[in-house]
Amino acid sequence: MQGREQVIQDCELMRKSLTDFKSIDTDIERQREETQVIAEMIKAAVKDNASTPQSQEEYQKKYEALTQRYETASAELERLQVLRTRRTRQDKAMANFIRTLRKQPELLTEWDDTIWTVMVEKAIIHKDGQITFVFYNGTQIKVGA
């Protein structure tokens, strides 16, 4: 009984660290603002070029630098958003695991699909017939042949 409670407490602690979105939300907002500022700078440069005579060579250099900067900022924003989405999924999976673990008896006496799907990340089948089960917590168990 004590082992299961310790696992649940450890999972709750991991879940809490996973769901602390303050830092990533701040980074996303900062990156979103940066992207918007650069987009406005591009608009201003295009408008200025359309209304004020200037060296097209200089304008093109400025425009290309701004668009490169925008693409870089936009890619970083997308990376941060993907990271947050991944963490949200991990949080949901962890919450499901904890909920399932609380409902389970101390000792499993029969097959349980739910426990299997929330614990096992993948199974690797080797040429020699052995199978390596990789669990979400990093544990690997090799069986067979």
The first five atom37 places (N, CA, C, CB, O) and aatype in JSON, in Angstrom:
{
  "aatype": [12, 5, 7, 1, 6, 5, 19, 9, 5, 3, 4, 6, 10, 12, 1, 11, 15, 10, 16, 3, 13, 11, 15, 9, 3, 16, 3, 9, 6, 1, 5, 1, 6, 6, 16, 5, 19, 9, 0, 6, 12, 9, 11, 0, 0, 19, 11, 3, 2, 0, 15, 16, 14, 5, 15, 5, 6, 6, 18, 5, 11, 11, 18, 6, 0, 10, 16, 5, 1, 18, 6, 16, 0, 15, 0, 6, 10, 6, 1, 10, 5, 19, 10, 1, 16, 1, 1, 16, 1, 5, 3, 11, 0, 12, 0, 2, 13, 9, 1, 16, 10, 1, 11, 5, 14, 6, 10, 10, 16, 6, 17, 3, 3, 16, 9, 17, 16, 19, 12, 19, 6, 11, 0, 9, 9, 8, 11, 3, 7, 5, 9, 16, 13, 19, 13, 18, 2, 7, 16, 5, 9, 11, 19, 7, 0],
  "atom_mask": [
    [1, 1, 1, 1, 1],
    [1, 1, 1, 1, 1],
    [1, 1, 1, 0, 1],
    [1, 1, 1, 1, 1],
    [1, 1, 1, 1, 1],
    [1, 1, 1, 1, 1],
    [1, 1, 1, 1, 1],
    [1, 1, 1, 1, 1],
    [1, 1, 1, 1, 1],
    [1, 1, 1, 1, 1],
    [1, 1, 1, 1, 1],
    [1, 1, 1, 1, 1],
    [1, 1, 1, 1, 1],
    [1, 1, 1, 1, 1],
    [1, 1, 1, 1, 1],
    [1, 1, 1, 1, 1],
    [1, 1, 1, 1, 1],
    [1, 1, 1, 1, 1],
    [1, 1, 1, 1, 1],
    [1, 1, 1, 1, 1],
    [1, 1, 1, 1, 1],
    [1, 1, 1, 1, 1],
    [1, 1, 1, 1, 1],
    [1, 1, 1, 1, 1],
    [1, 1, 1, 1, 1],
    [1, 1, 1, 1, 1],
    [1, 1, 1, 1, 1],
    [1, 1, 1, 1, 1],
    [1, 1, 1, 1, 1],
    [1, 1, 1, 1, 1],
    [1, 1, 1, 1, 1],
    [1, 1, 1, 1, 1],
    [1, 1, 1, 1, 1],
    [1, 1, 1, 1, 1],
    [1, 1, 1, 1, 1],
    [1, 1, 1, 1, 1],
    [1, 1, 1, 1, 1],
    [1, 1, 1, 1, 1],
    [1, 1, 1, 1, 1],
    [1, 1, 1, 1, 1],
    [1, 1, 1, 1, 1],
    [1, 1, 1, 1, 1],
    [1, 1, 1, 1, 1],
    [1, 1, 1, 1, 1],
    [1, 1, 1, 1, 1],
    [1, 1, 1, 1, 1],
    [1, 1, 1, 1, 1],
    [1, 1, 1, 1, 1],
    [1, 1, 1, 1, 1],
    [1, 1, 1, 1, 1],
    [1, 1, 1, 1, 1],
    [1, 1, 1, 1, 1],
    [1, 1, 1, 1, 1],
    [1, 1, 1, 1, 1],
    [1, 1, 1, 1, 1],
    [1, 1, 1, 1, 1],
    [1, 1, 1, 1, 1],
    [1, 1, 1, 1, 1],
    [1, 1, 1, 1, 1],
    [1, 1, 1, 1, 1],
    [1, 1, 1, 1, 1],
    [1, 1, 1, 1, 1],
    [1, 1, 1, 1, 1],
    [1, 1, 1, 1, 1],
    [1, 1, 1, 1, 1],
    [1, 1, 1, 1, 1],
    [1, 1, 1, 1, 1],
    [1, 1, 1, 1, 1],
    [1, 1, 1, 1, 1],
    [1, 1, 1, 1, 1],
    [1, 1, 1, 1, 1],
    [1, 1, 1, 1, 1],
    [1, 1, 1, 1, 1],
    [1, 1, 1, 1, 1],
    [1, 1, 1, 1, 1],
    [1, 1, 1, 1, 1],
    [1, 1, 1, 1, 1],
    [1, 1, 1, 1, 1],
    [1, 1, 1, 1, 1],
    [1, 1, 1, 1, 1],
    [1, 1, 1, 1, 1],
    [1, 1, 1, 1, 1],
    [1, 1, 1, 1, 1],
    [1, 1, 1, 1, 1],
    [1, 1, 1, 1, 1],
    [1, 1, 1, 1, 1],
    [1, 1, 1, 1, 1],
    [1, 1, 1, 1, 1],
    [1, 1, 1, 1, 1],
    [1, 1, 1, 1, 1],
    [1, 1, 1, 1, 1],
    [1, 1, 1, 1, 1],
    [1, 1, 1, 1, 1],
    [1, 1, 1, 1, 1],
    [1, 1, 1, 1, 1],
    [1, 1, 1, 1, 1],
    [1, 1, 1, 1, 1],
    [1, 1, 1, 1, 1],
    [1, 1, 1, 1, 1],
    [1, 1, 1, 1, 1],
    [1, 1, 1, 1, 1],
    [1, 1, 1, 1, 1],
    [1, 1, 1, 1, 1],
    [1, 1, 1, 1, 1],
    [1, 1, 1, 1, 1],
    [1, 1, 1, 1, 1],
    [1, 1, 1, 1, 1],
    [1, 1, 1, 1, 1],
    [1, 1, 1, 1, 1],
    [1, 1, 1, 1, 1],
    [1, 1, 1, 1, 1],
    [1, 1, 1, 1, 1],
    [1, 1, 1, 1, 1],
    [1, 1, 1, 1, 1],
    [1, 1, 1, 1, 1],
    [1, 1, 1, 1, 1],
    [1, 1, 1, 1, 1],
    [1, 1, 1, 1, 1],
    [1, 1, 1, 1, 1],
    [1, 1, 1, 1, 1],
    [1, 1, 1, 1, 1],
    [1, 1, 1, 1, 1],
    [1, 1, 1, 1, 1],
    [1, 1, 1, 1, 1],
    [1, 1, 1, 1, 1],
    [1, 1, 1, 1, 1],
    [1, 1, 1, 1, 1],
    [1, 1, 1, 1, 1],
    [1, 1, 1, 0, 1],
    [1, 1, 1, 1, 1],
    [1, 1, 1, 1, 1],
    [1, 1, 1, 1, 1],
    [1, 1, 1, 1, 1],
    [1, 1, 1, 1, 1],
    [1, 1, 1, 1, 1],
    [1, 1, 1, 1, 1],
    [1, 1, 1, 1, 1],
    [1, 1, 1, 0, 1],
    [1, 1, 1, 1, 1],
    [1, 1, 1, 1, 1],
    [1, 1, 1, 1, 1],
    [1, 1, 1, 1, 1],
    [1, 1, 1, 1, 1],
    [1, 1, 1, 0, 1],
    [1, 1, 1, 1, 1]
  ],
  "atom_positions": [
    [[0.83, -1.2, 0.0], [0.0, 0.0, 0.0], [0.87, 1.26, 0.0], [-0.94, 0.0, 1.21], [0.59, 2.21, -0.72]],
    [[1.92, 1.24, 0.81], [2.77, 2.42, 0.92], [3.49, 2.71, -0.4], [3.78, 2.24, 2.06], [3.69, 3.87, -0.75]],
    [[3.89, 1.66, -1.14], [4.58, 1.83, -2.41], [3.71, 2.55, -3.44], [0.0, 0.0, 0.0], [4.19, 3.43, -4.16]],
    [[2.46, 2.17, -3.5], [1.54, 2.79, -4.46], [1.32, 4.26, -4.09], [0.18, 2.04, -4.49], [1.32, 5.11, -4.97]],
    [[1.15, 4.56, -2.82], [0.96, 5.95, -2.39], [2.19, 6.79, -2.72], [0.66, 6.02, -0.87], [2.06, 7.96, -3.09]],
    [[3.37, 6.2, -2.59], [4.6, 6.93, -2.93], [4.65, 7.21, -4.43], [5.85, 6.13, -2.49], [5.04, 8.3, -4.85]],
    [[4.25, 6.22, -5.23], [4.21, 6.42, -6.68], [3.21, 7.52, -7.03], [3.83, 5.1, -7.41], [3.49, 8.38, -7.87]],
    [[2.06, 7.51, -6.39], [1.04, 8.54, -6.64], [1.58, 9.91, -6.26], [-0.26, 8.23, -5.86], [1.4, 10.88, -6.99]],
    [[2.23, 10.0, -5.1], [2.8, 11.28, -4.67], [3.87, 11.76, -5.65], [3.4, 11.16, -3.25], [3.92, 12.94, -5.98]],
    [[4.73, 10.85, -6.11], [5.77, 11.2, -7.08], [5.15, 11.69, -8.39], [6.7, 9.99, -7.34], [5.62, 12.65, -9.0]],
    [[4.09, 11.01, -8.81], [3.4, 11.4, -10.04], [2.76, 12.78, -9.89], [2.34, 10.36, -10.41], [2.82, 13.61, -10.8]],
    [[2.16, 13.02, -8.74], [1.55, 14.33, -8.48], [2.61, 15.42, -8.53], [0.82, 14.34, -7.11], [2.37, 16.5, -9.06]],
    [[3.78, 15.14, -7.96], [4.87, 16.11, -7.96], [5.36, 16.37, -9.39], [6.04, 15.61, -7.09], [5.58, 17.52, -9.78]],
    [[5.53, 15.31, -10.18], [5.93, 15.48, -11.58], [4.88, 16.26, -12.35], [6.18, 14.11, -12.25], [5.2, 17.13, -13.15]],
    [[3.63, 15.93, -12.1], [2.53, 16.61, -12.79], [2.53, 18.1, -12.45], [1.17, 15.98, -12.41], [2.31, 18.94, -13.32]],
    [[2.77, 18.41, -11.19], [2.8, 19.82, -10.78], [3.91, 20.57, -11.51], [3.01, 19.92, -9.25], [3.71, 21.71, -11.96]],
    [[5.08, 19.94, -11.64], [6.17, 20.62, -12.36], [5.88, 20.74, -13.85], [7.5, 19.88, -12.15], [6.28, 21.71, -14.49]],
    [[5.18, 19.75, -14.41], [4.81, 19.8, -15.83], [3.78, 20.88, -16.12], [4.27, 18.46, -16.26], [3.79, 21.48, -17.19]],
    [[2.9, 21.12, -15.17], [1.79, 22.04, -15.43], [2.08, 23.46, -14.98], [0.55, 21.55, -14.75], [1.18, 24.31, -15.0]],
    [[3.31, 23.74, -14.59], [3.65, 25.12, -14.26], [3.97, 25.83, -15.57], [4.87, 25.2, -13.24], [5.1, 25.8, -16.06]],
    [[2.94, 26.47, -16.14], [3.06, 27.08, -17.46], [3.45, 28.55, -17.4], [1.76, 26.93, -18.2], [3.52, 29.2, -18.45]],
    [[3.71, 29.09, -16.22], [4.02, 30.53, -16.1], [5.17, 30.93, -17.01], [4.35, 30.88, -14.65], [5.06, 31.89, -17.78]],
    [[6.27, 30.22, -16.92], [7.46, 30.57, -17.68], [7.22, 30.46, -19.19], [8.63, 29.67, -17.27], [7.55, 31.37, -19.95]],
    [[6.65, 29.34, -19.62], [6.44, 29.15, -21.06], [5.38, 30.1, -21.59], [6.03, 27.7, -21.35], [5.49, 30.57, -22.72]],
    [[4.34, 30.39, -20.79], [3.33, 31.35, -21.22], [3.93, 32.75, -21.38], [2.16, 31.39, -20.22], [3.59, 33.48, -22.31]],
    [[4.83, 33.11, -20.47], [5.53, 34.4, -20.56], [6.37, 34.44, -21.83], [6.43, 34.64, -19.31], [6.36, 35.44, -22.56]],
    [[7.09, 33.35, -22.1], [7.92, 33.28, -23.32], [7.06, 33.36, -24.58], [8.75, 31.99, -23.33], [7.42, 34.04, -25.54]],
    [[5.92, 32.67, -24.57], [5.01, 32.7, -25.73], [4.5, 34.12, -25.96], [3.82, 31.73, -25.52], [4.49, 34.6, -27.09]],
    [[4.08, 34.78, -24.9], [3.56, 36.14, -25.03], [4.64, 37.1, -25.52], [2.99, 36.63, -23.68], [4.39, 37.95, -26.38]],
    [[5.83, 36.96, -24.97], [6.95, 37.81, -25.41], [7.25, 37.57, -26.9], [8.22, 37.51, -24.56], [7.48, 38.52, -27.65]],
    [[7.24, 36.32, -27.31], [7.53, 35.99, -28.7], [6.4, 36.45, -29.62], [7.74, 34.48, -28.86], [6.66, 36.91, -30.73]],
    [[5.17, 36.35, -29.16], [4.03, 36.83, -29.94], [4.15, 38.34, -30.16], [2.68, 36.48, -29.23], [3.94, 38.83, -31.27]],
    [[4.49, 39.07, -29.1], [4.66, 40.52, -29.21], [5.81, 40.87, -30.17], [4.93, 41.14, -27.82], [5.7, 41.78, -30.98]],
    [[6.9, 40.13, -30.06], [8.05, 40.35, -30.95], [7.63, 40.14, -32.4], [9.23, 39.39, -30.58], [7.99, 40.93, -33.27]],
    [[6.88, 39.09, -32.66], [6.42, 38.8, -34.01], [5.53, 39.92, -34.53], [5.67, 37.46, -34.05], [5.64, 40.33, -35.69]],
    [[4.64, 40.41, -33.67], [3.74, 41.5, -34.08], [4.51, 42.79, -34.35], [2.68, 41.74, -33.0], [4.21, 43.5, -35.31]],
    [[5.49, 43.09, -33.53], [6.3, 44.3, -33.73], [7.04, 44.23, -35.07], [7.32, 44.48, -32.57], [7.07, 45.2, -35.82]],
    [[7.62, 43.08, -35.35], [8.35, 42.93, -36.61], [7.39, 43.03, -37.8], [9.11, 41.56, -36.64], [7.73, 43.63, -38.81]],
    [[6.2, 42.44, -37.68], [5.21, 42.52, -38.76], [4.84, 43.99, -39.02], [3.92, 41.7, -38.4], [4.71, 44.4, -40.17]],
    [[4.69, 44.77, -37.95], [4.4, 46.2, -38.1], [5.57, 46.93, -38.76], [4.08, 46.84, -36.73], [5.37, 47.83, -39.57]],
    [[6.78, 46.55, -38.41], [7.96, 47.17, -39.03], [8.01, 46.87, -40.53], [9.26, 46.67, -38.34], [8.37, 47.73, -41.33]],
    [[7.64, 45.65, -40.9], [7.6, 45.28, -42.32], [6.54, 46.1, -43.05], [7.31, 43.76, -42.48], [6.79, 46.63, -44.13]],
    [[5.35, 46.2, -42.45], [4.28, 47.02, -43.05], [4.73, 48.46, -43.24], [3.01, 46.97, -42.18], [4.49, 49.06, -44.29]],
    [[5.38, 49.01, -42.23], [5.84, 50.4, -42.3], [6.9, 50.56, -43.39], [6.42, 50.84, -40.93], [6.89, 51.56, -44.11]],
    [[7.79, 49.59, -43.52], [8.82, 49.66, -44.55], [8.2, 49.61, -45.95], [9.83, 48.51, -44.38], [8.6, 50.36, -46.84]],
    [[7.22, 48.74, -46.14], [6.55, 48.63, -47.43], [5.79, 49.92, -47.75], [5.57, 47.42, -47.44], [5.86, 50.43, -48.87]],
    [[5.08, 50.44, -46.77], [4.34, 51.69, -46.96], [5.28, 52.84, -47.27], [3.51, 52.02, -45.7], [5.01, 53.66, -48.16]],
    [[6.39, 52.91, -46.56], [7.38, 53.96, -46.78], [7.97, 53.84, -48.19], [8.5, 53.88, -45.72], [8.17, 54.84, -48.87]],
    [[8.23, 52.62, -48.62], [8.8, 52.4, -49.95], [7.8, 52.81, -51.03], [9.19, 50.92, -50.13], [8.2, 53.33, -52.08]],
    [[6.53, 52.58, -50.79], [5.5, 52.93, -51.78], [5.26, 54.43, -51.86], [4.2, 52.23, -51.43], [4.82, 54.93, -52.9]],
    [[5.55, 55.16, -50.79], [5.22, 56.58, -50.78], [6.43, 57.52, -50.81], [4.41, 56.89, -49.57], [6.27, 58.71, -51.07]],
    [[7.62, 57.02, -50.55], [8.81, 57.87, -50.5], [9.88, 57.31, -51.43], [9.36, 57.97, -49.05], [10.21, 56.13, -51.37]],
    [[10.41, 58.15, -52.3], [11.49, 57.69, -53.17], [12.7, 57.27, -52.33], [11.9, 58.81, -54.19], [13.11, 57.99, -51.42]],
    [[13.26, 56.1, -52.64], [14.43, 55.62, -51.91], [15.16, 54.59, -52.75], [14.03, 55.03, -50.54], [14.62, 54.08, -53.73]],
    [[16.37, 54.29, -52.34], [17.16, 53.28, -53.02], [16.5, 51.92, -52.85], [18.61, 53.26, -52.48], [16.3, 51.44, -51.74]],
    [[16.16, 51.31, -53.97], [15.5, 50.0, -53.91], [16.45, 48.92, -53.39], [14.96, 49.61, -55.29], [16.02, 47.94, -52.79]],
    [[17.72, 49.13, -53.63], [18.7, 48.18, -53.12], [18.73, 48.22, -51.59], [20.11, 48.5, -53.7], [18.74, 47.17, -50.94]],
    [[18.73, 49.41, -51.02], [18.71, 49.56, -49.57], [17.39, 49.04, -48.99], [18.92, 51.05, -49.17], [17.37, 48.37, -47.96]],
    [[16.3, 49.38, -49.67], [14.99, 48.91, -49.22], [14.95, 47.39, -49.21], [13.86, 49.47, -50.12], [14.49, 46.78, -48.24]],
    [[15.44, 46.77, -50.28], [15.42, 45.31, -50.38], [16.23, 44.67, -49.26], [15.96, 44.85, -51.74], [15.81, 43.66, -48.69]],
    [[17.39, 45.24, -48.94], [18.21, 44.71, -47.84], [17.45, 44.8, -46.52], [19.55, 45.49, -47.74], [17.42, 43.85, -45.74]],
    [[16.84, 45.97, -46.28], [16.08, 46.18, -45.05], [14.9, 45.21, -44.98], [15.59, 47.64, -44.95], [14.65, 44.59, -43.94]],
    [[14.18, 45.09, -46.09], [13.01, 44.21, -46.15], [13.41, 42.75, -45.9], [12.31, 44.35, -47.51], [12.75, 42.06, -45.13]],
    [[14.46, 42.3, -46.54], [14.92, 40.91, -46.37], [15.37, 40.65, -44.93], [16.06, 40.61, -47.34], [15.11, 39.58, -44.38]],
    [[16.06, 41.62, -44.33], [16.49, 41.46, -42.94], [15.28, 41.36, -42.01], [17.39, 42.65, -42.51], [15.25, 40.53, -41.1]],
    [[14.28, 42.2, -42.26], [13.07, 42.16, -41.43], [12.3, 40.86, -41.62], [12.17, 43.35, -41.76], [11.82, 40.28, -40.65]],
    [[12.18, 40.41, -42.86], [11.43, 39.16, -43.09], [12.17, 37.96, -42.49], [11.2, 38.94, -44.6], [11.54, 37.04, -41.98]],
    [[13.5, 37.99, -42.54], [14.28, 36.91, -41.92], [14.07, 36.93, -40.4], [15.79, 37.05, -42.28], [13.9, 35.88, -39.77]],
    [[14.09, 38.11, -39.84], [13.87, 38.27, -38.41], [12.46, 37.79, -38.02], [14.07, 39.76, -37.99], [12.26, 37.14, -36.99]],
    [[11.48, 38.12, -38.88], [10.11, 37.69, -38.62], [10.0, 36.16, -38.68], [9.15, 38.33, -39.64], [9.36, 35.55, -37.82]],
    [[10.6, 35.55, -39.67], [10.55, 34.09, -39.82], [11.19, 33.4, -38.62], [11.25, 33.66, -41.11], [10.68, 32.39, -38.13]],
    [[12.3, 33.96, -38.14], [12.97, 33.39, -36.97], [12.09, 33.51, -35.73], [14.33, 34.09, -36.73], [11.93, 32.54, -34.98]],
    [[11.51, 34.69, -35.52], [10.62, 34.91, -34.37], [9.39, 34.03, -34.47], [10.21, 36.39, -34.28], [8.93, 33.48, -33.46]],
    [[8.84, 33.89, -35.66], [7.65, 33.08, -35.87], [7.95, 31.6, -35.6], [7.12, 33.27, -37.3], [7.14, 30.9, -35.01]],
    [[9.11, 31.13, -36.04], [9.5, 29.73, -35.8], [9.67, 29.47, -34.3], [10.82, 29.4, -36.56], [9.28, 28.41, -33.81]],
    [[10.24, 30.42, -33.59], [10.42, 30.28, -32.14], [9.05, 30.26, -31.45], [11.3, 31.42, -31.58], [8.84, 29.48, -30.52]],
    [[8.15, 31.1, -31.89], [6.8, 31.12, -31.33], [6.13, 29.77, -31.54], [5.95, 32.25, -31.97], [5.51, 29.22, -30.62]],
    [[6.25, 29.23, -32.73], [5.65, 27.93, -33.02], [6.27, 26.83, -32.16], [5.82, 27.59, -34.51], [5.56, 25.96, -31.66]],
    [[7.6, 26.87, -31.97], [8.29, 25.88, -31.14], [7.76, 25.93, -29.7], [9.81, 26.12, -31.17], [7.53, 24.89, -29.08]],
    [[7.59, 27.13, -29.19], [7.08, 27.3, -27.82], [5.65, 26.8, -27.69], [7.16, 28.76, -27.4], [5.29, 26.17, -26.69]],
    [[4.83, 27.07, -28.7], [3.44, 26.63, -28.66], [3.35, 25.1, -28.74], [2.65, 27.26, -29.81], [2.5, 24.49, -28.08]],
    [[4.21, 24.49, -29.54], [4.24, 23.03, -29.64], [4.68, 22.43, -28.29], [5.21, 22.57, -30.78], [4.12, 21.43, -27.83]],
    [[5.67, 23.05, -27.67], [6.14, 22.59, -26.36], [5.02, 22.67, -25.33], [7.35, 23.42, -25.9], [4.86, 21.75, -24.53]],
    [[4.27, 23.74, -25.33], [3.18, 23.89, -24.37], [2.09, 22.85, -24.63], [2.58, 25.31, -24.44], [1.55, 22.28, -23.69]],
    [[1.78, 22.62, -25.89], [0.79, 21.6, -26.24], [1.24, 20.22, -25.78], [0.53, 21.6, -27.76], [0.44, 19.45, -25.25]],
    [[2.52, 19.92, -25.98], [3.06, 18.63, -25.56], [2.96, 18.48, -24.05], [4.53, 18.48, -26.02], [2.58, 17.42, -23.54]],
    [[3.3, 19.54, -23.32], [3.2, 19.5, -21.86], [1.75, 19.33, -21.4], [3.8, 20.76, -21.25], [1.49, 18.65, -20.41]],
    [[0.83, 19.96, -22.11], [-0.59, 19.82, -21.76], [-1.02, 18.37, -21.95], [-1.46, 20.77, -22.63], [-1.75, 17.82, -21.12]],
    [[-0.58, 17.74, -23.04], [-0.9, 16.33, -23.27], [-0.29, 15.44, -22.19], [-0.41, 15.89, -24.66], [-0.93, 14.51, -21.7]],
    [[0.95, 15.75, -21.82], [1.61, 14.97, -20.77], [0.85, 15.1, -19.46], [3.08, 15.43, -20.59], [0.69, 14.13, -18.72]],
    [[0.38, 16.31, -19.18], [-0.39, 16.54, -17.96], [-1.66, 15.69, -17.96], [-0.74, 18.03, -17.83], [-1.99, 15.07, -16.96]],
    [[-2.36, 15.67, -19.08], [-3.6, 14.88, -19.17], [-3.31, 13.39, -19.01], [-4.31, 15.15, -20.51], [-4.05, 12.67, -18.34]],
    [[-2.22, 12.93, -19.64], [-1.86, 11.52, -19.53], [-1.48, 11.18, -18.08], [-0.68, 11.18, -20.47], [-1.86, 10.12, -17.58]],
    [[-0.75, 12.07, -17.43], [-0.36, 11.84, -16.05], [-1.59, 11.84, -15.13], [0.65, 12.9, -15.59], [-1.68, 11.01, -14.23]],
    [[-2.52, 12.76, -15.36], [-3.75, 12.81, -14.55], [-4.53, 11.52, -14.74], [-4.62, 14.05, -14.94], [-5.06, 10.98, -13.78]],
    [[-4.61, 11.03, -15.97], [-5.31, 9.78, -16.25], [-4.62, 8.61, -15.55], [-5.37, 9.54, -17.77], [-5.28, 7.74, -14.99]],
    [[-3.3, 8.6, -15.61], [-2.54, 7.53, -14.95], [-2.8, 7.53, -13.45], [-1.04, 7.7, -15.23], [-3.05, 6.48, -12.86]],
    [[-2.75, 8.71, -12.83], [-2.97, 8.82, -11.38], [-4.38, 8.37, -11.02], [-2.73, 10.28, -10.91], [-4.59, 7.62, -10.07]],
    [[-5.35, 8.83, -11.8], [-6.75, 8.45, -11.57], [-6.91, 6.93, -11.67], [-7.69, 9.17, -12.59], [-7.57, 6.3, -10.84]],
    [[-6.31, 6.35, -12.7], [-6.39, 4.91, -12.91], [-5.69, 4.16, -11.78], [-5.78, 4.52, -14.26], [-6.2, 3.16, -11.28]],
    [[-4.53, 4.64, -11.38], [-3.77, 3.98, -10.33], [-4.54, 4.0, -9.01], [-2.41, 4.67, -10.15], [-4.52, 3.01, -8.27]],
    [[-5.2, 5.1, -8.71], [-6.0, 5.18, -7.47], [-7.15, 4.17, -7.46], [-6.57, 6.6, -7.3], [-7.53, 3.67, -6.4]],
    [[-7.69, 3.86, -8.63], [-8.84, 2.95, -8.73], [-8.42, 1.48, -8.68], [-9.61, 3.23, -10.0], [-9.23, 0.61, -8.37]],
    [[-7.16, 1.2, -9.01], [-6.72, -0.18, -9.14], [-6.5, -0.85, -7.79], [-5.44, -0.24, -9.96], [-6.14, -0.2, -6.81]],
    [[-6.73, -2.15, -7.76], [-6.4, -2.89, -6.54], [-4.89, -2.9, -6.34], [-6.97, -4.34, -6.59], [-4.12, -2.62, -7.27]],
    [[-4.48, -3.22, -5.14], [-3.05, -3.25, -4.8], [-2.29, -4.19, -5.72], [-2.86, -3.68, -3.33], [-1.18, -3.87, -6.15]],
    [[-2.85, -5.32, -6.03], [-2.2, -6.32, -6.87], [-3.12, -6.65, -8.04], [-1.86, -7.61, -6.05], [-4.27, -7.02, -7.83]],
    [[-2.62, -6.51, -9.25], [-3.43, -6.84, -10.42], [-3.48, -8.35, -10.58], [-2.86, -6.16, -11.7], [-2.45, -9.02, -10.58]],
    [[-4.68, -8.87, -10.71], [-4.84, -10.31, -10.86], [-5.3, -10.69, -12.26], [-5.82, -10.84, -9.84], [-5.39, -11.87, -12.59]],
    [[-5.62, -9.67, -13.07], [-6.05, -9.94, -14.45], [-5.58, -8.8, -15.35], [-7.6, -10.09, -14.52], [-5.2, -7.73, -14.88]],
    [[-5.6, -9.06, -16.65], [-5.16, -8.08, -17.65], [-6.01, -6.82, -17.57], [-5.23, -8.69, -19.06], [-7.23, -6.89, -17.41]],
    [[-5.35, -5.66, -17.71], [-6.05, -4.38, -17.68], [-5.52, -3.51, -18.82], [-5.89, -3.67, -16.3], [-4.39, -3.02, -18.75]],
    [[-6.33, -3.31, -19.86], [-5.92, -2.52, -21.02], [-5.54, -1.09, -20.64], [-7.03, -2.49, -22.06], [-4.58, -0.54, -21.18]],
    [[-6.28, -0.49, -19.73], [-6.03, 0.9, -19.35], [-4.65, 1.05, -18.72], [-7.1, 1.39, -18.37], [-3.89, 1.95, -19.09]],
    [[-4.32, 0.18, -17.78], [-2.99, 0.24, -17.15], [-1.92, 0.08, -18.21], [-2.83, -0.86, -16.04], [-0.92, 0.81, -18.21]],
    [[-2.11, -0.85, -19.12], [-1.13, -1.1, -20.18], [-0.91, 0.16, -21.01], [-1.59, -2.26, -21.08], [0.24, 0.54, -21.25]],
    [[-1.98, 0.81, -21.46], [-1.83, 1.95, -22.37], [-1.27, 3.19, -21.68], [-3.16, 2.29, -22.98], [-0.64, 4.02, -22.34]],
    [[-1.47, 3.34, -20.39], [-0.92, 4.53, -19.73], [0.49, 4.3, -19.22], [-1.81, 4.96, -18.58], [1.16, 5.25, -18.83]],
    [[0.96, 3.04, -19.23], [2.3, 2.78, -18.72], [3.32, 2.47, -19.83], [2.25, 1.63, -17.76], [4.48, 2.87, -19.72]],
    [[2.9, 1.78, -20.88], [3.84, 1.32, -21.91], [3.85, 2.3, -23.08], [3.49, -0.1, -22.4], [2.83, 2.54, -23.71]],
    [[5.04, 2.86, -23.35], [5.2, 3.79, -24.46], [5.29, 3.05, -25.78], [6.45, 4.67, -24.26], [4.64, 3.41, -26.76]],
    [[6.11, 1.98, -25.8], [6.27, 1.21, -27.04], [6.87, -0.15, -26.73], [7.15, 1.98, -28.05], [7.4, -0.39, -25.65]],
    [[6.77, -1.02, -27.72], [7.39, -2.34, -27.64], [8.28, -2.48, -28.88], [6.31, -3.5, -27.57], [7.84, -2.23, -30.0]],
    [[9.51, -2.88, -28.66], [10.47, -3.06, -29.75], [10.69, -4.55, -29.95], [11.83, -2.32, -29.46], [11.12, -5.25, -29.04]],
    [[10.39, -5.03, -31.15], [10.54, -6.45, -31.45], [11.88, -6.62, -32.17], [9.34, -6.99, -32.34], [12.13, -6.02, -33.21]],
    [[12.74, -7.46, -31.59], [14.08, -7.69, -32.12], [14.08, -8.89, -33.06], [15.08, -7.9, -30.98], [13.18, -9.73, -33.01]],
    [[15.09, -8.96, -33.93], [15.2, -10.05, -34.9], [15.26, -11.42, -34.24], [16.42, -9.85, -35.78], [14.79, -12.41, -34.79]],
    [[15.86, -11.47, -33.04], [16.01, -12.75, -32.36], [14.75, -13.19, -31.61], [17.17, -12.68, -31.38], [14.75, -14.2, -30.92]],
    [[13.65, -12.41, -31.76], [12.39, -12.78, -31.14], [12.15, -12.14, -29.78], [0.0, 0.0, 0.0], [11.06, -12.23, -29.23]],
    [[13.17, -11.49, -29.24], [12.98, -10.81, -27.97], [12.16, -9.54, -28.18], [14.34, -10.49, -27.31], [12.15, -8.96, -29.27]],
    [[11.5, -9.11, -27.12], [10.71, -7.88, -27.15], [11.17, -7.01, -26.0], [9.17, -8.17, -27.06], [11.28, -7.47, -24.86]],
    [[11.43, -5.75, -26.3], [11.77, -4.78, -25.27], [10.57, -3.87, -25.09], [13.06, -3.96, -25.63], [10.13, -3.19, -26.02]],
    [[10.04, -3.86, -23.86], [8.94, -2.96, -23.52], [9.54, -1.71, -22.91], [7.93, -3.64, -22.55], [10.3, -1.78, -21.94]],
    [[9.19, -0.56, -23.47], [9.69, 0.73, -22.98], [8.53, 1.44, -22.31], [10.31, 1.6, -24.15], [7.51, 1.73, -22.94]],
    [[8.69, 1.71, -21.02], [7.65, 2.37, -20.26], [7.86, 3.88, -20.28], [7.62, 1.86, -18.81], [8.97, 4.35, -20.51]],
    [[6.79, 4.63, -20.06], [6.86, 6.08, -20.1], [7.83, 6.64, -19.08], [5.5, 6.67, -19.87], [8.35, 7.74, -19.26]],
    [[8.09, 5.92, -17.99], [9.02, 6.42, -16.99], [10.48, 6.12, -17.35], [8.7, 5.82, -15.64], [11.39, 6.45, -16.58]],
    [[10.7, 5.51, -18.52], [12.07, 5.23, -18.98], [12.51, 3.8, -18.75], [0.0, 0.0, 0.0], [13.51, 3.38, -19.33]],
    [[11.82, 3.05, -17.92], [12.16, 1.67, -17.64], [12.02, 0.83, -18.91], [11.27, 1.1, -16.5], [11.09, 1.01, -19.69]],
    [[12.97, -0.1, -19.09], [12.92, -1.01, -20.23], [13.01, -2.44, -19.71], [14.06, -0.71, -21.25], [13.84, -2.74, -18.85]],
    [[12.16, -3.31, -20.23], [12.17, -4.72, -19.85], [12.24, -5.53, -21.12], [10.91, -5.1, -19.0], [11.41, -5.39, -22.01]],
    [[13.26, -6.41, -21.19], [13.46, -7.26, -22.36], [12.98, -8.67, -22.0], [14.96, -7.26, -22.81], [13.36, -9.23, -20.97]],
    [[12.14, -9.24, -22.87], [11.6, -10.58, -22.61], [11.7, -11.43, -23.87], [10.12, -10.5, -22.14], [11.86, -10.92, -24.98]],
    [[11.61, -12.74, -23.66], [11.55, -13.67, -24.78], [12.88, -14.27, -25.15], [0.0, 0.0, 0.0], [13.92, -13.96, -24.55]],
    [[12.83, -15.14, -26.15], [13.95, -15.88, -26.72], [14.99, -16.03, -25.71], [14.51, -15.2, -27.94], [16.03, -16.63, -25.98]]
  ]
}
